[in-house]
Amino acid sequence: MEINIFENRELLATKLANQIAGELKMGLGLNGKASLAVSGGSTPVSFFKALSKQDLDWANVTITLVDERWVDDSEDRSNAKLVKDFLLKNNAAAANFQPFYQEGMEAEEAVATIEEAVIPLLPFDAVVLGMGEDGHTASFFPSGDNLEAATDINANVIISTMRAKAAGEVRVTLTLPAILISNFLAVHLEGGKKQQVMEKALGEDGPANELPIRHILRNYKDVELFWSE
């Protein structure tokens, strides 16, 4: 695991945006198209702003989500809204966006529809994960009802629903196999508390489901950590 530590979030955002843009350009050069999966929350806002200004062939880039709360994209809790507000701007306004939420459908009945849309994007050229203070990443919550299925490395599904007390609404998430086949995988963290959780996840041989970020750390050997206090 490569650990990149930055003095402030602005510098981190710039460096991560440069890295992701480089991965997308590589995919565009090889395949004429590229795909990126991003996470929600407040952490990636500065990164999204920096990435949106990168100069590349955005019209042939598709952006999708790592996970999503099952709410309409007009809701502030929506990860799709976050992407539209802060990433699909400037140069990146030309990018294609594939949301998860399907209006008029329950999360469980929408899984097949989401999978059909996401499968052509695999393997992702880049995935950017976050992590909560409980060690969850994507929607792999320690108490999630579908945690075992979503983190089954041998599963043939790429989308799973997840219900957990800490999650609030029902969520839809990429599964572990879908994340692991990515060409580049970054974990973006900010704050001292999350650093402590990450150090615990890296340093202790505990159950992966206790701190689900361990599912990533133990199965993807070239994870890059971008961290700023």
N, C-alpha and C positions, 0 to 999 in steps of 0.2 A: 504494500500500500504506500502510495506517495502522499506525503502530507505537505500542504502548502499553507503557510501561516502568514497573514497579512495584518498590517498595523490598523487598518480601518476597513469598513465595509465598501467604501468607494473604490479603493485599490483592488480589493477582492473582486468586486463586480466587473471592473475593467479587465482583469486578468482572466477571469472565468469566461467572460464574453469573448475575449480573443481566442481562448482555447476552443470553445464550442463553435465559433465561427470557422476555425481551422478544420475541425472535424466535419462540419457541414460542407465546406469547400472540397474536402477530400472526397466525400460521398458524391458531390455533384460532378467532380472530375471523373470519377470511376463509372458512375451509373447515370449521370444526367439528371439525377434527382437525389434528395436527401430527406431524412426524417429525424425529428427531435421530440422527445417526451420530457415534459417539465412538471415540476411540483408546485403546490400552492402555498398558502400561508403568507405571512408578512416578509419572511426572509428574502425571497427572490426579487422583490420589487426593484432594487437598485440594479441587480443583474439584468432583469428584463429590459430596463431602460437603456443600459449600455449595449445589450445585444441588439436591440431594435435599430441601432445606428450603424451596425456593421454593414460593410459594402460587400454583398454577395448576391447571387441569383436567387432572390427570395421567391420568385414566382414558381420555382421548382423545388421549394422546400415545404414540407408539411409538418406542422406542429400539432402535437396532441398532448394529452395529459397522462401523468403517472397514476393519478386517482382523482376522484371527484365526489363531492357531496351531492346527494340526489336532490338538488334544488335547481330551479330555473336560473338561467344566466343573468337575470336581472337582480338576483339576490346578492348581497355583499359577501355571503359565505361561499359563493360559487367560484371555483378555480377557473372556470371558463371566463367569467367576468374579469378576474385578475389578469388573465392573459390578454384579453381584448383591451383592457384599460392601459396596460403598461408594456406589453410586448408587441402586439400587432399595430405598431405605430411606426412613424418615420420610414426608414427603408423596409422594415419588416411588415409594413402594411400590405405588401404584395404577397406575403406568404399565405399558404393554404392552412386552414385550421380545422381539425377534426375533434369536435367535442364528444363527451360521453353521454350527457343528459339527453334523454329522448322524451319530448313533451307528450303527455298523455299515457305514458307507460310506467309501470312500476319497475324498480331497479332489476328485480330478478327476471322479469319477462323481457327486459331490454338487452340482456347479456349477449344473446346470439347476434343481435343487430350491431352492437358495438364491436364484437369480435370480427364480424364481416368487414367492418370499416377499417379496423386496425391491422388485420393480418397483412394487407399489402404494404404496410409501412415497415414490416419486420425484415431483417434485423434493424433496429434503430441505429442511426449513425452516432447518436449521442443521447444519453439519459442523464438528467440532473435530479438527484434525490435530495430530500430534506430529512430531518430527523426531529422528533418531538422529545421532550424531556423525559418521557416514559420509555424512550428507546424505539418508538414505532417509526417506520419508514413506509412510504406509499401509504396504504391503509392496512398495514400489517400491525394491528393493535394487539398488545399482549393478551387481552381478554376477548379478542374478536371471535365471533361465532364460526367463521370460515377460515381461521388462521391456518389450521393444518392443511386444508385443501389449497389455499392460496400460496403456501410456501412449499408445496410438494414439488421437488425439483424434477420429478419424472412425470408430472401431470401434462396432459395434452391440451389444456385450456389456457387461454391467455388473459381472460377477464374473470374476475370474481366479485361477488357482492361481499360486503362486510358490515356487520352490526356489532357495535361495542358501546358501552356506556360512555367512554371517553370520546367517542367519535361524534356524538350528537346524532345527526341524521344518519340514515343508512348511506353507505358509500359504495362506490364501484372502483375497483383497482386493477391495475395490471398485476398479473401473477408473477411469482418469482422466475419461472422459466422465461417469460416474455422479457423481463428485465435483464436476465443474465446473458441473453444472446446479443446484447447491444455491443457495438464496436467500441464505444467509449462510455465510461460510467463515472460520474462525479457525485460526491456527497457535499452539499453546501450547508455549512453550519455557522451560526453567529451566536456568541454569548458564552460566558464561563460555565454555566450550568450544563449546557450541551457538551462542552468539552469534557467535563467530568463523566458524563454518561458515555461518551465515545471512548474515553480512556478505560472505563470499566468494561465496555463491550470488547475492546481489543485485548485487555489484559487478563480477563478472567475466563476460565473454561466452564462457564455456566450454560444452562439450557438456552438454545437460540430463541425459543418463544418468550423467555423472560425479558429479553431485549431484542426485539425482532430485527434490528439493524444487523445483528449477527448473521442472519441468513444471507445478507449481501456480502459482508466481510469474509465469511467462510467459504463462499462459493464463487466469488469473482476476484481473481488474484491481482488485477491491475486497477483496483479502485483508486481514484484520486480524491483526496480530502481537501476541500477549500474551506479554511476556517479563519474567522476574525472575531476577537472579543468585542 
